[in-house]
Structures are given as C-alpha cells and as structure tokens.
Amino acid sequence: MGVLSKLLGSRKAVHKSPAQHEVIVHFLYGSTNLQYVYALEDLLRIALSEAAAGEYDGREMPEDGSDGKLYMYGPDAEALYRAISPVLAACPFMHGATVTLHFGPAKRKTPKRVIQIP
C-alpha cells in the first residue's frame, strides 16, 4: 500500500451511499418576520428525528418573505412525508402549500409525486 493510500484509504474502502430521496415544501408566507418559520423548522426536525425518517436540510426564502421552500432528505420520500404531514397540517401558513416528493435525487427524470396541503 502506497503512502497516499495509507493516508486517504484505498479505493476499495469507498462505499456508495443509497440514493437520497428529497421532499420539498413550497409555501406562501408574506412576512419578513420569520419567527413562525423558525418554529416550524424546529418542529420538522423533531418529527423527522423521532420517526428516524431523514433530516431537515434548510430553507430558501426571498428577502421580502413572500414565499419559501423547505428541504428534507432521507432514504424514503414517503416516510419523510408521513413524518412531517401532521406538522404541516397544523401550521396555518402551510394551507395551500405544495409538497413534492422526489423518489431519488431531484433531477429531470426522477419520479415524483406532488401533494397539495388543504
């Protein structure tokens, strides 16, 4: 084994991780006061952790707070959605939000399912 192999490990030691599924929640917000978004993020982290379904990765929101997207990843998009759906349903600003389940990395041909929160 060469010096670099000892430091970096051999190629045989590299394992491919299973494809990560992604759930994206797109919602309308309409405020620059993000305290309710922060609280929702905490609840999503807890729900995903308790269900061992995956992890909350973060959000994207414009400076005017008009809308936003929340990102979650895990091995099973359906399990992610089952874990977060009660939290989303209980949140007033999530009514009318769109949840997109990507069954693999979000790419053009990745199978997906779109759910609208009533």
Residue pairs with C-beta under 8 A, 6 or more apart in sequence:
1 10
18 75
19 104
19 105
20 73
20 74
20 75
20 104
20 105
21 54
21 73
21 74
21 75
21 76
21 77
21 80
21 101
21 102
21 103
21 104
22 71
22 72
22 73
22 77
22 101
22 102
22 105
22 106
23 54
23 71
23 72
23 73
23 74
23 77
23 80
23 81
23 84
23 99
23 100
23 101
23 102
24 69
24 70
24 71
24 72
24 99
24 100
24 102
24 106
25 69
25 70
25 72
25 84
25 88
25 94
25 97
25 98
25 99
25 100
26 67
26 68
26 69
26 97
26 98
26 99
26 100
27 67
27 68
27 69
27 70
27 93
27 94
27 96
27 97
27 98
28 66
28 67
28 93
28 96
28 97
29 37
29 61
29 65
29 66
29 67
29 68
29 93
30 65
30 66
31 65
32 63
32 64
32 65
33 65
34 61
34 65
36 91
36 93
37 59
37 61
37 68
40 70
40 87
40 91
40 94
41 56
41 59
41 70
43 87
43 91
44 56
44 70
44 72
44 84
44 87
45 55
45 56
47 83
47 84
47 86
47 87
48 54
48 55
48 56
48 72
48 74
48 80
48 83
48 84
50 83
51 79
51 82
51 83
53 74
53 76
53 79
53 80
53 82
53 83
54 72
54 73
54 74
54 75
54 76
54 79
54 80
54 83
55 72
55 73
55 74
56 70
56 71
56 72
57 71
57 72
57 73
58 70
58 71
59 68
59 69
59 70
59 71
60 68
60 69
60 71
61 67
61 68
61 69
72 80
72 84
73 80
74 80
77 101
77 102
77 103
77 113
78 101
80 101
81 99
81 101
81 115
85 99
88 94
88 97
88 99
88 117
89 117
94 117
95 117
95 118
96 116
96 117
96 118
97 116
97 117
98 114
98 115
98 116
98 117
99 114
99 115
99 116
99 117
100 112
100 113
100 114
100 115
101 112
101 113
101 114
101 115
102 110
102 111
102 112
103 110
103 111
103 112
103 113
104 110
104 111
106 112
